[in-house]
Amino acid sequence: MTGTGPGPAGAEHARSGRLAVRLAGAPDGGAPDEGSGGTDAAGRDGAEPVTVGTGVAGADGAEAEVAALDVALVPRLGPAVADYPPGSSFGPRRARSYEFVWLLAGSATWTRDAADPADAALALAPGTLLLVRPGMWDAFRWDPARPTRHAYVHFHTRGGPADAGWPLTRELSGRRDPMAALCRHLLRLGTDRPPDWREHARATLRLLLLTFVGGPCPARSSAEPLPEPVLAMLAAVRERWADGVARPVPLPALAAAGGVSVSTLCRMFRRRFGLGPVEALERLRLARSEPLLWLSDLPLGAIATQCGFADAYHFSRRFRAAYGVPPSAFRALPPEAAPPSPAESGGLAALAALLPPGV
């Protein structure tokens, strides 16, 4: 394929196909010398492909790998924007570094070497974040009918988990998507270049990569899903708590919301959580008092009302039964020394996740 004059930013971007990565030759632990010669990673003239991963096994090892992950921006290759006229193309090339690519306007077809031809071509449009890996043979064909604008940032990694299981793309799903916000912030840093912008960009890029690899939200628990009557009951509780006040809900009303008898609902809860639905919700209501005790000057009476208890006396009595200390003593403790939350035992976190936050 032949390139079609993408402009200054795109020209710098296009040079990435000819740049060699020599991590071992980076001076003083700094960024690798992206312009240090070499031909391709197949072994002609010395440029070695980037190796990612420490090979540590096990849960503790996985956490250590993530903590060890570091990134380094490739000089003059982003974060920036490139504009391409209709029908432009780039490649094939062998990628010399990692590269995030996301389209801002237009469209593109990205092709790569893949064992399965069905996986070789990928249509790109605004809203998709692509991660190109070092050593990949790939090519871009930009929109044949209109100009294409895309953002990019090239980088190297050191430490961290192996990239074999990393996704190729993630969707930037909207304003609440952390990756979309991180991409916008990266571009702003690369455009405005405030003091120390490279360090800020490196930290932002590291968070973007970790979020891209792990997903915007932690994986859901593989535990058995909650029964439908429990989910229906929680929907009714969520509606009653929508204004931030965790009111108690009578047992018959909970059962009616779940569409089952009182005895059936109690049996479901005791089988799953080891206690009845009213007691389970009371523990969640008590847990909602924790940030109010630590992060506000509210008197106990006001906290009691917010958590659905009749008065400070009733709240204090139930709190002490659950935590082993009265709320006034709990308030004086630092969080790391405080008794554990009753909402964190017996699987109650699955219920709390489906209810509105307390603060």
C-alpha positions as CSV (number, residue, x, y, z in Angstrom):
1,M,0.0,0.0,0.0
2,T,1.1,3.6,-0.5
3,G,0.7,6.5,1.8
4,T,-1.1,9.7,0.7
5,G,0.3,12.8,2.3
6,P,-1.3,12.9,5.8
7,G,0.3,16.2,6.9
8,P,3.0,16.9,9.5
9,A,1.4,15.0,12.4
10,G,0.6,12.1,10.3
11,A,4.1,12.1,8.7
12,E,5.6,11.7,12.2
13,H,3.1,9.0,12.9
14,A,4.0,7.2,9.6
15,R,7.6,7.1,10.5
16,S,6.8,4.6,13.4
17,G,6.8,1.8,10.8
18,R,10.5,2.3,10.3
19,L,11.6,2.8,13.9
20,A,13.6,0.3,15.9
21,V,13.0,-0.4,19.6
22,R,16.1,-1.1,21.7
23,L,15.0,-1.3,25.3
24,A,18.3,-2.7,26.4
25,G,20.1,0.3,24.9
26,A,18.0,3.0,26.6
27,P,20.4,5.3,28.4
28,D,20.1,5.7,32.2
29,G,16.9,3.8,32.3
30,G,15.2,6.5,30.1
31,A,13.0,6.1,27.1
32,P,14.3,3.7,24.4
33,D,16.1,5.2,21.4
34,E,13.3,5.1,18.9
35,G,15.5,6.3,16.1
36,S,18.4,3.9,16.6
37,G,18.3,2.1,13.3
38,G,17.4,-1.5,12.7
39,T,15.3,-2.9,10.0
40,D,12.6,-5.3,11.2
41,A,11.9,-7.6,14.2
42,A,12.4,-10.6,12.0
43,G,16.1,-10.4,12.9
44,R,17.9,-8.3,10.3
45,D,20.1,-5.6,11.9
46,G,19.6,-6.1,15.5
47,A,16.3,-4.5,16.7
48,E,14.6,-6.8,19.2
49,P,10.9,-6.7,19.7
50,V,9.7,-5.5,23.1
51,T,9.2,-8.2,25.7
52,V,6.4,-7.6,28.1
53,G,5.8,-9.6,31.3
54,T,7.7,-10.8,34.3
55,G,6.5,-14.4,34.3
56,V,5.4,-14.3,38.0
57,A,2.6,-16.7,38.6
58,G,-0.2,-16.8,41.2
59,A,-2.6,-14.1,42.6
60,D,0.2,-12.3,44.5
61,G,2.4,-12.5,41.4
62,A,-0.4,-11.0,39.2
63,E,-0.8,-8.1,41.6
64,A,3.0,-7.6,41.6
65,E,3.0,-7.6,37.8
66,V,0.4,-4.9,37.6
67,A,2.1,-2.8,40.2
68,A,5.4,-3.1,38.2
69,L,3.9,-2.0,34.9
70,D,5.4,1.2,33.6
71,V,5.1,3.0,30.3
72,A,7.3,5.4,28.4
73,L,6.1,7.8,25.6
74,V,7.8,7.5,22.3
75,P,9.2,11.0,21.5
76,R,7.4,12.9,18.8
77,L,4.8,10.2,18.3
78,G,1.9,11.4,20.4
79,P,-0.4,11.9,22.1
80,A,-1.5,13.8,18.9
81,V,-3.9,13.9,16.1
82,A,-3.4,13.1,12.4
83,D,-5.6,14.1,9.5
84,Y,-5.8,12.0,6.3
85,P,-7.4,12.9,3.0
86,P,-10.0,10.5,1.5
87,G,-8.5,7.2,0.3
88,S,-5.2,7.4,2.2
89,S,-3.5,4.3,3.3
90,F,-0.6,3.4,5.6
91,G,1.4,0.2,5.6
92,P,2.0,-2.6,5.7
93,R,4.5,-2.1,8.5
94,R,5.8,-4.0,11.4
95,A,4.9,-2.0,14.5
96,R,7.9,-1.1,16.7
97,S,6.0,0.0,19.8
98,Y,2.6,-0.2,21.4
99,E,0.1,2.3,19.9
100,F,-3.3,3.4,20.9
101,V,-5.4,4.5,18.0
102,W,-8.9,6.0,18.2
103,L,-10.8,7.7,15.4
104,L,-12.3,11.2,15.9
105,A,-14.0,11.5,12.4
106,G,-14.3,9.3,9.4
107,S,-13.6,5.6,9.3
108,A,-10.9,3.1,8.6
109,T,-10.2,-0.6,8.0
110,W,-7.3,-2.0,10.0
111,T,-5.7,-5.3,8.8
112,R,-3.1,-7.4,10.5
113,D,-1.5,-10.8,10.1
114,A,-3.7,-13.3,11.8
115,A,-3.9,-17.1,11.8
116,D,-7.6,-16.9,11.0
117,P,-8.4,-14.8,7.9
118,A,-11.7,-13.8,9.6
119,D,-9.7,-12.0,12.3
120,A,-7.4,-10.2,9.8
121,A,-9.6,-7.1,9.1
122,L,-11.3,-4.8,11.5
123,A,-13.6,-1.9,10.8
124,L,-12.8,1.2,12.9
125,A,-15.1,4.1,13.7
126,P,-15.3,6.8,16.3
127,G,-15.9,5.2,19.7
128,T,-13.4,2.3,19.3
129,L,-10.0,2.2,21.0
130,L,-7.5,0.0,19.2
131,L,-4.2,-1.2,20.8
132,V,-1.5,-2.2,18.2
133,R,1.2,-4.5,19.6
134,P,5.0,-4.4,18.9
135,G,5.9,-6.9,16.2
136,M,2.5,-6.9,14.5
137,W,2.4,-6.6,10.7
138,D,-0.6,-4.2,10.0
139,A,-2.0,-1.6,7.7
140,F,-4.6,1.1,7.7
141,R,-6.9,2.1,4.9
142,W,-8.6,5.4,5.7
143,D,-12.1,6.4,4.7
144,P,-12.3,6.4,0.9
145,A,-15.1,9.1,0.8
146,R,-14.2,11.7,3.4
147,P,-11.3,12.9,5.5
148,T,-10.3,10.9,8.5
149,R,-9.0,12.3,11.8
150,H,-7.6,9.9,14.3
151,A,-5.7,10.3,17.6
152,Y,-2.7,8.2,18.5
153,V,0.0,7.7,21.1
154,H,3.0,5.4,20.8
155,F,4.6,3.9,23.9
156,H,6.8,1.2,25.3
157,T,6.1,-0.8,28.5
158,R,8.4,-2.2,31.2
159,G,7.3,-4.8,33.7
160,G,3.7,-5.7,34.0
161,P,1.7,-8.7,32.8
162,A,2.3,-10.4,29.5
163,D,0.2,-9.0,26.7
164,A,-0.9,-12.3,25.1
165,G,-4.4,-12.1,26.6
166,W,-4.9,-8.4,26.1
167,P,-7.9,-7.3,23.9
168,L,-7.4,-5.7,20.6
169,T,-10.1,-3.1,21.0
170,R,-12.4,-1.6,23.6
171,E,-15.5,0.5,23.1
172,L,-15.4,4.1,24.4
173,S,-19.0,4.0,25.5
174,G,-19.7,7.6,26.5
175,R,-19.2,10.4,29.0
176,R,-19.1,8.1,32.0
177,D,-16.5,5.7,30.4
178,P,-13.2,6.3,32.1
179,M,-11.2,5.3,29.0
180,A,-13.0,8.0,26.9
181,A,-12.1,10.6,29.6
182,L,-8.5,9.4,29.7
183,C,-8.2,9.6,25.9
184,R,-9.5,13.2,25.9
185,H,-7.2,14.1,28.7
186,L,-4.2,12.6,26.9
187,L,-5.0,14.6,23.8
188,R,-5.4,17.8,25.8
189,L,-2.0,17.3,27.4
190,G,-0.3,16.6,24.1
191,T,-2.0,19.7,22.6
192,D,-1.6,22.2,25.4
193,R,1.7,20.9,26.7
194,P,1.6,22.4,30.2
195,P,4.6,22.2,32.5
196,D,5.6,18.6,33.2
197,W,3.0,17.5,30.6
198,R,5.0,14.4,29.8
199,E,4.9,13.0,33.3
200,H,1.2,13.7,33.5
201,A,0.7,12.1,30.1
202,R,2.8,9.0,31.2
203,A,0.6,8.6,34.3
204,T,-2.6,9.0,32.3
205,L,-1.4,6.6,29.7
206,R,-0.5,4.0,32.3
207,L,-4.0,4.2,33.8
208,L,-5.5,4.0,30.3
209,L,-3.6,0.9,29.6
210,L,-4.5,-0.8,32.9
211,T,-8.1,0.1,32.3
212,F,-8.0,-1.2,28.7
213,V,-6.5,-4.5,29.8
214,G,-8.7,-5.0,32.8
215,G,-11.9,-3.5,31.5
216,P,-13.6,-0.3,32.6
217,C,-15.3,-2.1,35.5
218,P,-14.0,-5.0,37.6
219,A,-15.2,-8.4,36.4
220,R,-18.4,-9.5,38.1
221,S,-18.3,-12.2,40.6
222,S,-18.7,-15.7,39.3
223,A,-21.0,-16.5,42.2
224,E,-24.5,-17.9,41.6
225,P,-26.8,-15.1,40.4
226,L,-29.4,-13.8,42.8
227,P,-32.9,-15.4,42.4
228,E,-35.5,-13.3,40.5
229,P,-37.7,-12.7,43.6
230,V,-34.7,-11.3,45.4
231,L,-33.9,-9.0,42.5
232,A,-37.5,-7.8,42.3
233,M,-37.5,-7.1,46.0
234,L,-34.3,-5.2,45.7
235,A,-35.8,-3.1,42.9
236,A,-38.6,-2.0,45.3
237,V,-36.1,-1.2,48.0
238,R,-34.0,0.8,45.6
239,E,-37.0,2.9,44.7
240,R,-37.7,3.6,48.4
241,W,-34.1,4.5,49.0
242,A,-33.7,6.6,45.9
243,D,-33.7,9.9,47.9
244,G,-30.8,8.8,50.0
245,V,-32.8,7.8,53.1
246,A,-32.5,4.0,53.8
247,R,-36.0,3.4,55.2
248,P,-36.9,0.1,56.7
249,V,-39.3,-2.0,54.6
250,P,-41.7,-4.4,56.3
251,L,-41.3,-8.1,55.6
252,P,-44.8,-8.5,54.0
253,A,-44.0,-5.6,51.6
254,L,-40.6,-7.2,50.7
255,A,-42.3,-10.5,49.9
256,A,-45.1,-8.8,47.9
257,A,-42.4,-6.9,45.8
258,G,-40.7,-10.2,45.1
259,G,-44.0,-11.9,44.2
260,V,-43.5,-14.7,46.7
261,S,-44.8,-15.6,50.1
262,V,-43.1,-14.4,53.3
263,S,-41.9,-17.9,54.1
264,T,-40.5,-18.4,50.6
265,L,-38.6,-15.1,50.7
266,C,-37.1,-15.9,54.1
267,R,-36.1,-19.3,53.0
268,M,-34.3,-17.9,49.9
269,F,-32.4,-15.4,52.1
270,R,-31.4,-17.9,54.8
271,R,-30.2,-20.3,52.2
272,R,-28.1,-17.7,50.4
273,F,-27.1,-15.3,53.2
274,G,-27.7,-17.1,56.4
275,L,-30.2,-14.6,57.7
276,G,-33.6,-13.2,56.9
277,P,-34.3,-10.3,54.5
278,V,-35.2,-7.7,57.2
279,E,-31.9,-8.4,59.1
280,A,-29.9,-8.4,55.8
281,L,-31.3,-4.9,54.9
282,E,-30.7,-3.7,58.5
283,R,-27.0,-4.6,58.1
284,L,-26.8,-2.7,54.9
285,R,-28.5,0.3,56.5
286,L,-26.0,0.2,59.4
287,A,-23.1,0.0,56.9
288,R,-24.4,3.2,55.3
289,S,-23.8,5.0,58.6
290,E,-20.0,4.4,58.4
291,P,-19.1,7.4,56.0
292,L,-21.6,9.6,57.9
293,L,-19.8,8.8,61.2
294,W,-16.3,9.4,59.7
295,L,-16.9,12.1,57.2
296,S,-19.5,14.4,58.7
297,D,-20.3,16.3,61.8
298,L,-23.9,15.1,61.9
299,P,-25.3,14.2,65.3
300,L,-26.2,10.6,65.9
301,G,-29.9,11.4,65.7
302,A,-29.5,12.8,62.1
303,I,-27.5,9.7,61.1
304,A,-30.1,7.5,62.6
305,T,-32.8,9.2,60.5
306,Q,-30.7,8.9,57.3
307,C,-30.2,5.2,57.9
308,G,-33.9,4.5,58.7
309,F,-33.8,4.2,62.5
310,A,-36.3,5.8,64.8
311,D,-33.9,7.7,67.0
312,A,-30.3,7.8,68.2
313,Y,-31.0,5.3,71.0
314,H,-32.4,2.7,68.6
315,F,-29.6,3.3,66.1
316,S,-26.9,3.0,68.8
317,R,-28.3,-0.2,70.2
318,R,-28.5,-1.9,66.8
319,F,-25.1,-0.6,65.8
320,R,-23.4,-2.0,68.9
321,A,-25.1,-5.4,68.3
322,A,-23.6,-5.5,64.8
323,Y,-20.2,-3.9,65.3
324,G,-19.4,-4.7,68.9
325,V,-18.8,-1.0,69.8
326,P,-21.2,2.0,70.0
327,P,-21.3,4.4,67.1
328,S,-19.6,7.2,69.2
329,A,-16.6,4.9,69.8
330,F,-16.6,3.7,66.2
331,R,-16.4,7.4,65.1
332,A,-13.2,8.0,67.0
333,L,-11.4,5.0,65.4
334,P,-9.4,5.3,62.2
335,P,-10.9,3.1,59.4
336,E,-8.0,0.7,59.5
337,A,-8.6,0.0,63.2
338,A,-12.4,-0.2,63.0
339,P,-14.4,-3.4,63.3
340,P,-15.4,-4.9,59.9
341,S,-18.6,-3.9,58.2
342,P,-21.5,-6.3,58.6
343,A,-22.3,-5.7,54.9
344,E,-19.0,-7.5,53.9
345,S,-19.9,-10.9,55.3
346,G,-22.3,-13.6,54.1
347,G,-22.3,-12.4,50.5
348,L,-24.3,-9.2,51.4
349,A,-22.0,-7.2,49.1
350,A,-24.0,-8.6,46.2
351,L,-27.1,-6.9,47.7
352,A,-25.4,-3.6,48.4
353,A,-24.2,-3.4,44.8
354,L,-27.8,-3.3,43.6
355,L,-28.9,-0.5,45.9
356,P,-28.2,3.2,45.6
357,P,-25.0,4.5,47.4
358,G,-25.4,6.0,50.8
359,V,-23.4,9.1,50.4
